[in-house]
């Protein structure tokens, strides 16, 4: 079984997807060293949502392309 570790620093994870059912993921909060109330429960491995075609990635790429096609050069990214 493959394992993936995602380390966050000031961010949130909304969802995790994989095209491989044999993957386990752990989310680690980098702020655990600085926070008064650290999220110590984020170190458990779990299986991500199975998306064999990674359609969520294609949706993101489509949205990004539409945004880049309509963004003006002086717009902030």
C-alpha positions in Angstrom: 0.0 0.0 0.0 1.3 3.4 -1.0 1.2 6.3 1.5 1.0 10.0 0.9 1.6 12.7 3.6 0.3 16.2 3.1 1.8 18.9 5.4 -0.4 22.0 5.8 0.7 25.4 6.9 -2.2 27.7 7.3 -4.5 25.9 4.9 -7.5 23.5 4.9 -8.1 20.4 2.9 -11.6 20.1 1.4 -11.2 16.6 -0.2 -8.6 14.1 -1.2 -8.9 12.0 -4.3 -6.9 9.1 -5.8 -7.0 7.0 -9.0 -5.4 4.1 -7.0 -7.5 2.3 -4.4 -4.3 1.2 -2.6 -3.3 4.6 -1.3 -3.4 5.9 2.2 -3.1 9.6 3.1 -2.3 11.5 6.3 -2.7 15.2 6.7 -0.3 16.9 9.1 -0.8 20.4 10.4 2.6 22.2 10.4 1.1 24.8 12.8 1.0 22.1 15.5 4.3 23.6 16.8 2.9 27.1 17.1 -0.8 26.9 17.7 -2.3 27.2 21.2 -4.9 24.6 20.3 -3.1 22.3 17.7 -5.0 19.9 15.6 -3.4 16.7 16.9 -5.9 14.4 15.3 -4.8 15.1 11.7 -2.1 12.5 11.7 -4.3 9.4 11.1 -4.0 7.7 7.7 -7.2 7.3 5.7 -8.1 6.2 2.2 -9.0 9.0 -0.2 -12.1 9.1 -2.3 -11.6 6.9 -5.3 -11.8 8.8 -8.6 -10.3 6.4 -11.3 -10.3 9.0 -14.0 -9.3 11.9 -11.6 -12.3 13.9 -13.0 -11.9 16.4 -10.2 -8.4 17.3 -11.6 -9.9 17.8 -15.1 -12.6 20.0 -13.7 -10.0 22.1 -11.9 -7.9 22.4 -15.1 -11.0 23.4 -17.1 -11.9 26.1 -14.5 -8.3 27.4 -14.5 -8.2 27.6 -18.3 -11.5 29.5 -18.4 -10.1 32.0 -15.8 -6.8 32.4 -17.6 -8.7 33.0 -20.9 -10.7 35.8 -19.4 -8.1 37.4 -17.0 -6.6 40.7 -18.0 -2.9 41.2 -17.8 -3.2 43.7 -14.9 -5.5 41.4 -12.8 -3.9 39.9 -9.7 -3.5 36.1 -9.8 
